[in-house]
């Protein structure tokens, strides 16, 4: 089975602003959640993926862009902020945010093989 003509993250969601927790559903095939929990000054600025056609077993890379919209730098030695990726409600991977200065953004990428389910 092949999933065809999938939209990119921006085409699917438009402009992603001021979201503390964002969940993304891709044509009923995949459920990916990206959570930013530690600070209301962090937003999920964008979610994108690298494929418009997916064959079963293909590795698709999902990228979440996290932005610091606050007035203070977020320094890694002072925070324990993680970026968590979930698939079908199950934790897949976690990344430490590290330093994120005011108005800066960071990309976090997760590659995973796709198992396509019939709707």
N, CA, C and O atoms as CSV, one atom per row, in Angstrom:
chain,resi,resn,atom,element,x,y,z
A,1,UNK,N,N,0.838,-1.170,0.000
A,1,UNK,CA,C,0.000,0.000,0.000
A,1,UNK,C,C,0.884,1.235,0.000
A,1,UNK,O,O,1.939,1.242,0.635
A,2,UNK,N,N,0.466,2.281,-0.706
A,2,UNK,CA,C,1.242,3.511,-0.815
A,2,UNK,C,C,0.363,4.678,-0.396
A,2,UNK,O,O,-0.794,4.775,-0.805
A,3,UNK,N,N,0.917,5.561,0.420
A,3,UNK,CA,C,0.230,6.814,0.751
A,3,UNK,C,C,0.760,7.861,-0.214
A,3,UNK,O,O,1.970,8.075,-0.290
A,4,UNK,N,N,-0.129,8.518,-0.952
A,4,UNK,CA,C,0.293,9.468,-1.974
A,4,UNK,C,C,-0.239,10.858,-1.671
A,4,UNK,O,O,-1.218,11.038,-0.946
A,5,UNK,N,N,0.446,11.835,-2.257
A,5,UNK,CA,C,0.023,13.230,-2.218
A,5,UNK,C,C,-0.189,13.751,-0.803
A,5,UNK,O,O,-1.150,14.474,-0.541
A,6,UNK,N,N,0.703,13.387,0.103
A,6,UNK,CA,C,0.615,13.920,1.458
A,6,UNK,C,C,1.093,15.360,1.453
A,6,UNK,O,O,2.009,15.718,0.712
A,7,UNK,N,N,0.479,16.170,2.268
A,7,UNK,CA,C,0.870,17.569,2.358
A,7,UNK,C,C,2.066,17.716,3.283
A,7,UNK,O,O,2.295,16.884,4.161
A,8,UNK,N,N,2.825,18.783,3.076
A,8,UNK,CA,C,3.905,19.085,4.007
A,8,UNK,C,C,3.299,19.652,5.277
A,8,UNK,O,O,2.107,19.958,5.314
A,9,UNK,N,N,4.108,19.794,6.317
A,9,UNK,CA,C,3.616,20.291,7.601
A,9,UNK,C,C,2.905,21.624,7.488
A,9,UNK,O,O,1.809,21.781,8.025
A,10,UNK,N,N,3.507,22.598,6.797
A,10,UNK,CA,C,2.887,23.920,6.692
A,10,UNK,C,C,1.608,23.868,5.856
A,10,UNK,O,O,0.644,24.569,6.166
A,11,UNK,N,N,1.585,23.055,4.810
A,11,UNK,CA,C,0.375,22.945,3.999
A,11,UNK,C,C,-0.760,22.338,4.810
A,11,UNK,O,O,-1.918,22.727,4.656
A,12,UNK,N,N,-0.427,21.383,5.673
A,12,UNK,CA,C,-1.443,20.679,6.447
A,12,UNK,C,C,-2.005,21.532,7.570
A,12,UNK,O,O,-3.209,21.515,7.827
A,13,UNK,N,N,-1.119,22.290,8.251
A,13,UNK,CA,C,-1.541,23.032,9.436
A,13,UNK,C,C,-1.573,24.530,9.265
A,13,UNK,O,O,-2.165,25.218,10.098
A,14,UNK,N,N,-0.959,25.077,8.213
A,14,UNK,CA,C,-0.867,26.524,8.101
A,14,UNK,C,C,0.159,27.047,9.084
A,14,UNK,O,O,1.167,26.392,9.349
A,15,UNK,N,N,-0.096,28.220,9.621
A,15,UNK,CA,C,0.840,28.872,10.529
A,15,UNK,C,C,0.637,28.358,11.945
A,15,UNK,O,O,-0.446,28.516,12.509
A,16,UNK,N,N,1.662,27.744,12.528
A,16,UNK,CA,C,1.567,27.161,13.866
A,16,UNK,C,C,2.160,28.126,14.873
A,16,UNK,O,O,3.381,28.181,15.023
A,17,UNK,N,N,1.337,28.879,15.558
A,17,UNK,CA,C,1.815,29.838,16.550
A,17,UNK,C,C,1.131,29.590,17.878
A,17,UNK,O,O,-0.011,29.135,17.934
A,18,UNK,N,N,1.848,29.897,18.944
A,18,UNK,CA,C,1.318,29.889,20.309
A,18,UNK,C,C,0.716,28.555,20.726
A,18,UNK,O,O,-0.333,28.517,21.369
A,19,UNK,N,N,1.370,27.474,20.365
A,19,UNK,CA,C,0.896,26.161,20.775
A,19,UNK,C,C,1.824,25.603,21.836
A,19,UNK,O,O,3.028,25.492,21.606
A,20,UNK,N,N,1.288,25.252,22.985
A,20,UNK,CA,C,2.092,24.643,24.035
A,20,UNK,C,C,2.282,23.165,23.768
A,20,UNK,O,O,3.373,22.628,23.961
A,21,UNK,N,N,1.228,22.509,23.326
A,21,UNK,CA,C,1.301,21.091,22.982
A,21,UNK,C,C,0.625,20.938,21.629
A,21,UNK,O,O,-0.483,21.430,21.420
A,22,UNK,N,N,1.290,20.261,20.725
A,22,UNK,CA,C,0.758,20.126,19.379
A,22,UNK,C,C,0.702,18.657,19.014
A,22,UNK,O,O,1.652,17.913,19.258
A,23,UNK,N,N,-0.388,18.246,18.441
A,23,UNK,CA,C,-0.504,16.886,17.928
A,23,UNK,C,C,-0.764,16.969,16.442
A,23,UNK,O,O,-1.444,17.880,15.969
A,24,UNK,N,N,-0.224,16.023,15.711
A,24,UNK,CA,C,-0.360,16.057,14.271
A,24,UNK,C,C,-0.854,14.709,13.781
A,24,UNK,O,O,-0.346,13.667,14.195
A,25,UNK,N,N,-1.836,14.728,12.906
A,25,UNK,CA,C,-2.357,13.503,12.322
A,25,UNK,C,C,-2.141,13.592,10.822
A,25,UNK,O,O,-2.533,14.577,10.197
A,26,UNK,N,N,-1.524,12.578,10.239
A,26,UNK,CA,C,-1.244,12.558,8.813
A,26,UNK,C,C,-2.149,11.521,8.169
A,26,UNK,O,O,-1.857,10.327,8.239
A,27,UNK,N,N,-3.206,11.934,7.563
A,27,UNK,CA,C,-4.102,11.100,6.780
A,27,UNK,C,C,-4.429,9.777,7.478
A,27,UNK,O,O,-4.580,8.755,6.808
A,28,UNK,N,N,-4.538,9.776,8.778
A,28,UNK,CA,C,-4.896,8.579,9.516
A,28,UNK,C,C,-3.824,7.506,9.535
A,28,UNK,O,O,-4.065,6.411,10.044
A,29,UNK,N,N,-2.657,7.786,9.001
A,29,UNK,CA,C,-1.596,6.793,8.930
A,29,UNK,C,C,-0.721,6.852,10.176
A,29,UNK,O,O,-0.296,5.819,10.694
A,30,UNK,N,N,-0.459,8.043,10.643
A,30,UNK,CA,C,0.526,8.233,11.686
A,30,UNK,C,C,0.048,9.301,12.647
A,30,UNK,O,O,-0.497,10.324,12.232
A,31,UNK,N,N,0.249,9.067,13.909
A,31,UNK,CA,C,-0.072,10.062,14.922
A,31,UNK,C,C,1.234,10.432,15.584
A,31,UNK,O,O,1.865,9.594,16.227
A,32,UNK,N,N,1.646,11.676,15.435
A,32,UNK,CA,C,2.898,12.149,16.004
A,32,UNK,C,C,2.593,13.342,16.875
A,32,UNK,O,O,1.980,14.305,16.414
A,33,UNK,N,N,3.009,13.299,18.126
A,33,UNK,CA,C,2.828,14.430,19.028
A,33,UNK,C,C,4.188,14.967,19.414
A,33,UNK,O,O,5.133,14.213,19.640
A,34,UNK,N,N,4.269,16.264,19.483
A,34,UNK,CA,C,5.471,16.910,19.971
A,34,UNK,C,C,5.041,17.759,21.144
A,34,UNK,O,O,4.200,18.645,20.989
A,35,UNK,N,N,5.593,17.511,22.301
A,35,UNK,CA,C,5.193,18.260,23.486
A,35,UNK,C,C,6.281,19.197,23.952
A,35,UNK,O,O,7.450,18.817,24.022
A,36,UNK,N,N,5.898,20.431,24.275
A,36,UNK,CA,C,6.781,21.396,24.910
A,36,UNK,C,C,6.080,21.779,26.193
A,36,UNK,O,O,5.066,22.476,26.157
A,37,UNK,N,N,6.602,21.338,27.329
A,37,UNK,CA,C,5.869,21.461,28.576
A,37,UNK,C,C,6.452,22.454,29.566
A,37,UNK,O,O,5.717,22.948,30.421
A,38,UNK,N,N,7.731,22.766,29.489
A,38,UNK,CA,C,8.397,23.456,30.589
A,38,UNK,C,C,8.146,24.953,30.640
A,38,UNK,O,O,8.212,25.533,31.724
A,39,UNK,N,N,7.870,25.590,29.550
A,39,UNK,CA,C,7.797,27.040,29.547
A,39,UNK,C,C,6.727,27.513,28.586
A,39,UNK,O,O,6.618,27.019,27.464
A,40,UNK,N,N,5.934,28.479,29.039
A,40,UNK,CA,C,4.937,29.038,28.132
A,40,UNK,C,C,5.581,29.940,27.087
A,40,UNK,O,O,4.915,30.363,26.142
A,41,UNK,N,N,6.867,30.239,27.244
A,41,UNK,CA,C,7.583,31.052,26.275
A,41,UNK,C,C,8.152,30.234,25.125
A,41,UNK,O,O,8.753,30.795,24.210
A,42,UNK,N,N,7.973,28.922,25.157
A,42,UNK,CA,C,8.408,28.062,24.068
A,42,UNK,C,C,7.196,27.675,23.239
A,42,UNK,O,O,6.158,27.297,23.781
A,43,UNK,N,N,7.333,27.772,21.927
A,43,UNK,CA,C,6.233,27.376,21.046
A,43,UNK,C,C,6.744,26.367,20.022
A,43,UNK,O,O,7.928,26.344,19.688
A,44,UNK,N,N,5.833,25.541,19.537
A,44,UNK,CA,C,6.119,24.698,18.381
A,44,UNK,C,C,5.839,25.582,17.176
A,44,UNK,O,O,4.684,25.831,16.829
A,45,UNK,N,N,6.900,26.048,16.548
A,45,UNK,CA,C,6.774,26.999,15.450
A,45,UNK,C,C,6.379,26.314,14.146
A,45,UNK,O,O,5.673,26.894,13.321
A,46,UNK,N,N,6.838,25.075,13.965
A,46,UNK,CA,C,6.546,24.367,12.723
A,46,UNK,C,C,6.775,22.870,12.930
A,46,UNK,O,O,7.595,22.461,13.752
A,47,UNK,N,N,6.045,22.073,12.178
A,47,UNK,CA,C,6.309,20.641,12.056
A,47,UNK,C,C,6.335,20.346,10.566
A,47,UNK,O,O,5.449,20.764,9.820
A,48,UNK,N,N,7.355,19.624,10.146
A,48,UNK,CA,C,7.444,19.281,8.727
A,48,UNK,C,C,7.911,17.842,8.593
A,48,UNK,O,O,8.428,17.250,9.540
A,49,UNK,N,N,7.724,17.294,7.414
A,49,UNK,CA,C,8.228,15.959,7.104
A,49,UNK,C,C,8.710,15.973,5.680
A,49,UNK,O,O,8.335,16.847,4.898
A,50,UNK,N,N,9.547,15.001,5.331
A,50,UNK,CA,C,10.295,15.055,4.077
A,50,UNK,C,C,9.689,14.248,2.939
A,50,UNK,O,O,10.352,14.060,1.919
A,51,UNK,N,N,8.476,13.769,3.067
A,51,UNK,CA,C,7.932,12.906,2.014
A,51,UNK,C,C,6.517,13.328,1.634
A,51,UNK,O,O,5.719,13.703,2.493
A,52,UNK,N,N,6.216,13.263,0.343
A,52,UNK,CA,C,4.841,13.470,-0.108
A,52,UNK,C,C,4.205,12.153,-0.522
A,52,UNK,O,O,2.981,12.051,-0.613
A,53,UNK,N,N,5.034,11.145,-0.772
A,53,UNK,CA,C,4.563,9.790,-1.044
A,53,UNK,C,C,5.323,8.852,-0.116
A,53,UNK,O,O,6.550,8.908,-0.032
A,54,UNK,N,N,4.589,7.992,0.579
A,54,UNK,CA,C,5.223,7.075,1.531
A,54,UNK,C,C,4.846,5.645,1.177
A,54,UNK,O,O,3.667,5.314,1.061
A,55,UNK,N,N,5.853,4.805,1.008
A,55,UNK,CA,C,5.641,3.370,0.845
A,55,UNK,C,C,5.885,2.709,2.187
A,55,UNK,O,O,6.686,3.193,2.987
A,56,UNK,N,N,5.206,1.620,2.433
A,56,UNK,CA,C,5.402,0.920,3.696
A,56,UNK,C,C,6.875,0.591,3.887
A,56,UNK,O,O,7.532,0.081,2.980
A,57,UNK,N,N,7.382,0.888,5.074
A,57,UNK,CA,C,8.776,0.646,5.405
A,57,UNK,C,C,9.704,1.815,5.121
A,57,UNK,O,O,10.849,1.812,5.573
A,58,UNK,N,N,9.231,2.829,4.371
A,58,UNK,CA,C,10.057,4.011,4.123
A,58,UNK,C,C,10.352,4.718,5.437
A,58,UNK,O,O,9.514,4.754,6.338
A,59,UNK,N,N,11.549,5.276,5.536
A,59,UNK,CA,C,11.892,6.086,6.701
A,59,UNK,C,C,11.533,7.530,6.381
A,59,UNK,O,O,12.032,8.108,5.416
A,60,UNK,N,N,10.667,8.098,7.197
A,60,UNK,CA,C,10.242,9.483,7.042
A,60,UNK,C,C,10.850,10.284,8.179
A,60,UNK,O,O,10.820,9.860,9.335
A,61,UNK,N,N,11.403,11.441,7.848
A,61,UNK,CA,C,11.981,12.308,8.866
A,61,UNK,C,C,10.990,13.416,9.204
A,61,UNK,O,O,10.548,14.167,8.335
A,62,UNK,N,N,10.656,13.497,10.485
A,62,UNK,CA,C,9.787,14.544,11.000
A,62,UNK,C,C,10.655,15.550,11.740
A,62,UNK,O,O,11.516,15.168,12.532
A,63,UNK,N,N,10.432,16.828,11.485
A,63,UNK,CA,C,11.195,17.874,12.151
A,63,UNK,C,C,10.246,18.821,12.856
A,63,UNK,O,O,9.306,19.340,12.253
A,64,UNK,N,N,10.495,19.044,14.139
A,64,UNK,CA,C,9.744,20.021,14.928
A,64,UNK,C,C,10.665,21.200,15.194
A,64,UNK,O,O,11.800,21.020,15.635
A,65,UNK,N,N,10.176,22.412,14.925
A,65,UNK,CA,C,10.934,23.625,15.197
A,65,UNK,C,C,10.373,24.270,16.450
A,65,UNK,O,O,9.193,24.617,16.504
A,66,UNK,N,N,11.228,24.429,17.465
A,66,UNK,CA,C,10.840,25.013,18.743
A,66,UNK,C,C,11.460,26.398,18.830
A,66,UNK,O,O,12.646,26.565,18.547
A,67,UNK,N,N,10.657,27.405,19.226
A,67,UNK,CA,C,11.139,28.789,19.297
A,67,UNK,C,C,10.941,29.347,20.696
A,67,UNK,O,O,9.931,29.076,21.345
A,68,UNK,N,N,11.914,30.131,21.157
A,68,UNK,CA,C,11.821,30.848,22.427
A,68,UNK,C,C,11.245,32.228,22.140
A,68,UNK,O,O,11.943,33.091,21.609
A,69,UNK,N,N,9.981,32.446,22.485
A,69,UNK,CA,C,9.322,33.733,22.252
A,69,UNK,C,C,9.329,34.607,23.500
A,69,UNK,O,O,8.721,35.678,23.512
A,70,UNK,N,N,10.009,34.159,24.544
A,70,UNK,CA,C,10.015,34.886,25.811
A,70,UNK,C,C,11.015,36.021,25.845
A,70,UNK,O,O,11.610,36.385,24.831
A,71,UNK,N,N,11.186,36.569,27.034
A,71,UNK,CA,C,12.106,37.679,27.253
A,71,UNK,C,C,13.429,37.230,27.857
A,71,UNK,O,O,14.325,38.051,28.054
A,72,UNK,N,N,13.566,35.950,28.151
A,72,UNK,CA,C,14.769,35.433,28.798
A,72,UNK,C,C,15.354,34.277,28.008
A,72,UNK,O,O,14.635,33.482,27.403
A,73,UNK,N,N,16.687,34.203,28.030
A,73,UNK,CA,C,17.376,33.062,27.438
A,73,UNK,C,C,17.092,31.820,28.273
A,73,UNK,O,O,16.967,31.898,29.495
A,74,UNK,N,N,16.993,30.695,27.615
A,74,UNK,CA,C,16.828,29.420,28.299
A,74,UNK,C,C,18.172,28.705,28.221
A,74,UNK,O,O,18.582,28.251,27.153
A,75,UNK,N,N,18.852,28.609,29.357
A,75,UNK,CA,C,20.197,28.041,29.385
A,75,UNK,C,C,20.151,26.611,29.890
A,75,UNK,O,O,19.452,26.308,30.856
A,76,UNK,N,N,20.899,25.732,29.231
A,76,UNK,CA,C,20.812,24.298,29.521
A,76,UNK,C,C,21.178,23.951,30.959
A,76,UNK,O,O,20.622,23.001,31.511
A,77,UNK,N,N,22.095,24.691,31.586
A,77,UNK,CA,C,22.465,24.346,32.953
A,77,UNK,C,C,21.373,24.707,33.949
A,77,UNK,O,O,21.425,24.284,35.103
A,78,UNK,N,N,20.380,25.490,33.513
A,78,UNK,CA,C,19.306,25.923,34.417
A,78,UNK,C,C,17.957,25.311,34.079
A,78,UNK,O,O,16.961,25.638,34.724
A,79,UNK,N,N,17.895,24.437,33.092
A,79,UNK,CA,C,16.587,23.887,32.720
A,79,UNK,C,C,16.691,22.397,32.430
A,79,UNK,O,O,17.760,21.868,32.125
A,80,UNK,N,N,15.563,21.755,32.535
A,80,UNK,CA,C,15.457,20.319,32.262
A,80,UNK,C,C,14.360,20.098,31.232
A,80,UNK,O,O,13.572,19.158,31.337
A,81,UNK,N,N,14.318,20.968,30.245
A,81,UNK,CA,C,13.277,20.920,29.235
A,81,UNK,C,C,13.604,19.859,28.198
A,81,UNK,O,O,14.709,19.827,27.657
A,82,UNK,N,N,12.636,18.992,27.924
A,82,UNK,CA,C,12.784,17.962,26.903
A,82,UNK,C,C,11.757,18.163,25.804
A,82,UNK,O,O,10.660,18.670,26.044
A,83,UNK,N,N,12.121,17.766,24.609
A,83,UNK,CA,C,11.205,17.714,23.480
A,83,UNK,C,C,10.890,16.233,23.296
A,83,UNK,O,O,11.792,15.434,23.040
A,84,UNK,N,N,9.619,15.861,23.426
A,84,UNK,CA,C,9.204,14.461,23.358
A,84,UNK,C,C,8.441,14.188,22.069
A,84,UNK,O,O,7.576,14.973,21.678
A,85,UNK,N,N,8.756,13.087,21.414
A,85,UNK,CA,C,8.027,12.621,20.239
A,85,UNK,C,C,7.227,11.387,20.636
A,85,UNK,O,O,7.746,10.487,21.295
A,86,UNK,N,N,5.949,11.351,20.228
A,86,UNK,CA,C,5.063,10.218,20.494
A,86,UNK,C,C,4.504,9.701,19.174
A,86,UNK,O,O,4.239,10.482,18.260
A,87,UNK,N,N,4.328,8.402,19.073
A,87,UNK,CA,C,3.716,7.769,17.910
A,87,UNK,C,C,2.558,6.924,18.403
A,87,UNK,O,O,2.750,6.032,19.230
A,88,UNK,N,N,1.357,7.192,17.906
A,88,UNK,CA,C,0.147,6.493,18.355
A,88,UNK,C,C,0.012,6.523,19.874
A,88,UNK,O,O,-0.415,5.543,20.484
A,89,UNK,N,N,0.376,7.646,20.477
A,89,UNK,CA,C,0.250,7.805,21.921
A,89,UNK,C,C,1.368,7.181,22.730
A,89,UNK,O,O,1.366,7.280,23.957
A,90,UNK,N,N,2.324,6.541,22.073
A,90,UNK,CA,C,3.444,5.901,22.761
A,90,UNK,C,C,4.718,6.718,22.572
A,90,UNK,O,O,5.025,7.166,21.467
A,91,UNK,N,N,5.455,6.905,23.669
A,91,UNK,CA,C,6.698,7.659,23.620
A,91,UNK,C,C,7.678,6.977,22.681
A,91,UNK,O,O,7.855,5.760,22.737
A,92,UNK,N,N,8.325,7.775,21.801
A,92,UNK,CA,C,9.294,7.247,20.848
A,92,UNK,C,C,10.707,7.713,21.184
A,92,UNK,O,O,11.637,6.909,21.232
A,93,UNK,N,N,10.862,9.012,21.416
A,93,UNK,CA,C,12.191,9.551,21.676
A,93,UNK,C,C,12.063,10.897,22.365
A,93,UNK,O,O,11.021,11.550,22.305
A,94,UNK,N,N,13.140,11.296,23.020
A,94,UNK,CA,C,13.168,12.553,23.741
A,94,UNK,C,C,14.510,13.225,23.493
A,94,UNK,O,O,15.545,12.561,23.442
A,95,UNK,N,N,14.487,14.532,23.341
A,95,UNK,CA,C,15.708,15.303,23.149
A,95,UNK,C,C,15.774,16.380,24.224
A,95,UNK,O,O,14.760,17.000,24.544
A,96,UNK,N,N,16.962,16.608,24.784
A,96,UNK,CA,C,17.152,17.739,25.680
A,96,UNK,C,C,17.194,19.011,24.855
A,96,UNK,O,O,17.825,19.048,23.799
A,97,UNK,N,N,16.530,20.049,25.326
A,97,UNK,CA,C,16.443,21.290,24.560
A,97,UNK,C,C,17.787,21.997,24.468
A,97,UNK,O,O,18.123,22.542,23.417
A,98,UNK,N,N,18.565,22.000,25.549
A,98,UNK,CA,C,19.832,22.732,25.541
A,98,UNK,C,C,19.580,24.229,25.614
A,98,UNK,O,O,18.501,24.661,26.021
A,99,UNK,N,N,20.569,25.023,25.223
A,99,UNK,CA,C,20.422,26.482,25.245
A,99,UNK,C,C,19.485,26.926,24.131
A,99,UNK,O,O,19.567,26.439,23.003
A,100,UNK,N,N,18.598,27.852,24.458
A,100,UNK,CA,C,17.733,28.452,23.448
A,100,UNK,C,C,17.545,29.913,23.827
A,100,UNK,O,O,16.837,30.236,24.781
A,101,UNK,N,N,18.185,30.785,23.068
A,101,UNK,CA,C,18.184,32.202,23.382
A,101,UNK,C,C,16.919,32.875,22.860
A,101,UNK,O,O,16.216,32.326,22.012
A,102,UNK,N,N,16.636,34.075,23.377
A,102,UNK,CA,C,15.439,34.829,23.001
A,102,UNK,C,C,15.360,34.950,21.478
A,102,UNK,O,O,16.336,35.318,20.825
A,103,UNK,N,N,14.193,34.639,20.925
A,103,UNK,CA,C,13.872,34.704,19.492
A,103,UNK,C,C,14.616,33.683,18.633
A,103,UNK,O,O,14.478,33.702,17.410
A,104,UNK,N,N,15.398,32.797,19.240
A,104,UNK,CA,C,16.060,31.741,18.473
A,104,UNK,C,C,15.152,30.518,18.365
A,104,UNK,O,O,14.248,30.316,19.176
A,105,UNK,N,N,15.418,29.716,17.351
A,105,UNK,CA,C,14.681,28.472,17.125
A,105,UNK,C,C,15.666,27.325,17.007
A,105,UNK,O,O,16.825,27.521,16.643
A,106,UNK,N,N,15.193,26.120,17.318
A,106,UNK,CA,C,15.978,24.899,17.147
A,106,UNK,C,C,15.116,23.857,16.476
A,106,UNK,O,O,13.912,23.774,16.722
A,107,UNK,N,N,15.747,23.056,15.619
A,107,UNK,CA,C,15.061,21.949,14.958
A,107,UNK,C,C,15.417,20.638,15.643
A,107,UNK,O,O,16.569,20.406,16.010
A,108,UNK,N,N,14.416,19.787,15.808
A,108,UNK,CA,C,14.595,18.448,16.353
A,108,UNK,C,C,14.013,17.485,15.339
A,108,UNK,O,O,12.842,17.594,14.976
A,109,UNK,N,N,14.828,16.535,14.877
A,109,UNK,CA,C,14.407,15.636,13.807
A,109,UNK,C,C,14.371,14.199,14.303
A,109,UNK,O,O,15.264,13.735,15.010
A,110,UNK,N,N,13.312,13.516,13.909
A,110,UNK,CA,C,13.124,12.112,14.246
A,110,UNK,C,C,12.821,11.361,12.961
A,110,UNK,O,O,11.896,11.726,12.235
A,111,UNK,N,N,13.590,10.314,12.669
A,111,UNK,CA,C,13.322,9.471,11.507
A,111,UNK,C,C,12.676,8.177,11.956
A,111,UNK,O,O,13.131,7.553,12.915
A,112,UNK,N,N,11.614,7.767,11.267
A,112,UNK,CA,C,10.963,6.506,11.629
A,112,UNK,C,C,10.415,5.812,10.399
A,112,UNK,O,O,9.986,6.455,9.441
A,113,UNK,N,N,10.437,4.488,10.440
A,113,UNK,CA,C,9.868,3.686,9.362
A,113,UNK,C,C,8.354,3.685,9.501
A,113,UNK,O,O,7.825,3.613,10.610
A,114,UNK,N,N,7.665,3.764,8.381
A,114,UNK,CA,C,6.204,3.858,8.399
A,114,UNK,C,C,5.557,2.508,8.135
A,114,UNK,O,O,5.924,1.788,7.207
A,115,UNK,N,N,4.601,2.192,8.965
A,115,UNK,CA,C,3.710,1.059,8.743
A,115,UNK,C,C,2.367,1.643,8.364
A,115,UNK,O,O,1.733,2.325,9.169
A,116,UNK,N,N,1.933,1.386,7.159
A,116,UNK,CA,C,0.706,1.997,6.657
A,116,UNK,C,C,-0.481,1.124,7.016
A,116,UNK,O,O,-0.492,-0.081,6.764
A,117,UNK,N,N,-1.491,1.767,7.615
A,117,UNK,CA,C,-2.714,1.058,8.002
A,117,UNK,C,C,-3.843,1.464,7.075
A,117,UNK,O,O,-3.944,2.626,6.682
A,118,UNK,N,N,-4.671,0.528,6.733
A,118,UNK,CA,C,-5.836,0.845,5.914
A,118,UNK,C,C,-6.859,1.563,6.775
A,118,UNK,O,O,-7.080,1.183,7.925
A,119,UNK,N,N,-7.498,2.616,6.219
A,119,UNK,CA,C,-8.502,3.361,7.001
A,119,UNK,C,C,-9.713,2.527,7.325
A,119,UNK,O,O,-10.640,3.011,7.974
